[in-house]
Amino acid sequence: MAAIKNLLLGILIAMLMLSAIAVIYSKYQSRQLFIEIQAKEKQLDDYEVEWGRLQLELTTLTEENRIEIEARNRLMLTLPAQNKIVYIRP
């Protein structure tokens, strides 16, 4: 009878140890996933900042008078006089 009790006690202790190890492993995995989520959220924030910058750049580049401004400032071009303009009909 004592041998059966000792055997059951040994099995219960082994199961308790396995359960404790499983809890520790689960907690470790949870922390690893949390760290990964934090890294992905930071990456998402970086992408959102980049997206905003690109949207601003697109807005700047698509201004209607941007070409005219660039032609005047960088190339020193001016509009020709009205009588110098030649219209070509298709």
N, C-alpha and C positions, 0 to 999 in steps of 0.2 A: 504494500500500500504506500509506503514511504517512497519507494522507487518511482511509482506512478506520479505522486505529487511532485517529486523532484523533476521528473521528465516534463510534466505540465508547466511547472515553474520555469524551467529552462526554455521551453517553447514560447511561453508568454514573454520572457525577457528578450528573446531573440526577435519576436514580433515587435516588441516595444522599440528595440534598437533600430530595426528596419524602418519602422514608422518615423522615428526621429530623424533618421538619415533622409528619408523621403521628404520630410518637412523642410529640412535644411536645403536639400537640392531644389525644391520648389521655390523657396525664398530666393536662392541664388539666381535661378532662371528668371524670376520676377524682376529682380534688380537689373539683370542683364537686358531684359526687354525694355525696362524703363529708361536705361541709358541709351539704348538704340532709338527709342521714341523721342527722347530729348534731342538727339543728334539730327533726326529727320525733321523735327520741328524747327531747329535752327537752320537747316538747309532750306526748308520751305520759306522761312522768313527772308533768307538771302535771295531766294528766287523772286519773292514778291517785291523786294527792293529793286532788284534788277529789272523786273517787269515794269515797275513804275518809272524807272529811269528811261527804259526803252520807249514807253508811251510818251513821255515828255519829249524825247528826241524825235519821235515820229511826228508829234504835233508841230515841233519847231521846223522840221524839214518839209512839211506839207503846207506851210503857209503860202498863200497865193502869191504874195509879192516877194518871196524869198529869192527867186531867180533874178528878178530885177535888182534887188538890193545887192546880191552877189556880183552881178554884172557891173554895177556902178562902183562898188567898193574895191573889188579885187581886180577887175579887168579894165577899170576906168572907161567904161562904155557909156554913151549917152544916147538918148532917143534921137533919131534923125529928124530933120525938119519935115513938115507935112508935104512939101513939094518934092522931096527926095524919096518918098516911099513909093514903091512900085507894087501894084497888086497884080497877081497872076490868077487868071481864071482857069478852072479845070477843064 
